[in-house]
Amino acid sequence: MYSVILTIPLAQYDFFVEKIHPSSRAYELLMNGCFDQEICDGHVERKMQILCNKDEAVMLLQVAEEVCPRIIPKNLQRLAREIEY
C-alpha cells in the first residue's frame, strides 16, 4: 500500500480538528500531521501535511464531508488525484 500526503490550509485544519472526536482515528491522523509554511505572492501560507494511506485519505474525506463540508472544495480535486495514483 502506498502513502498519500494531504495538504490542508491551517485555518481549515483547525476547524476540522475542532469538529471531530479526540478518540477517533481521523483525529489521530490529523494530530500526527506536520506543520509547514511557504511564502506565496508575498505572504506566508501556513498548512498542515497529513501522511496517510489511501484508505485513511478516503476516511478523512468522508469525515470532512459529514462534519465540515466547507473545507472540502479546495482540497477535493487534489485529494481525488492523489488517491487515483
Sequence and secondary structure as in RCSB ss.txt:
>XXXX:A:sequence
MYSVILTIPLAQYDFFVEKIHPSSRAYELLMNGCFDQEICDGHVERKMQILCNKDEAVMLLQVAEEVCPRIIPKN
LQRLAREIEY
>XXXX:A:secstr
  EEEEEEEHHHHHHHHHHS TTSHHHHHHHT EEEEEEETTEEEEEEEEEEEHHHHHHHHHHHHHH GGGHHHH
HHHHHHHHH 
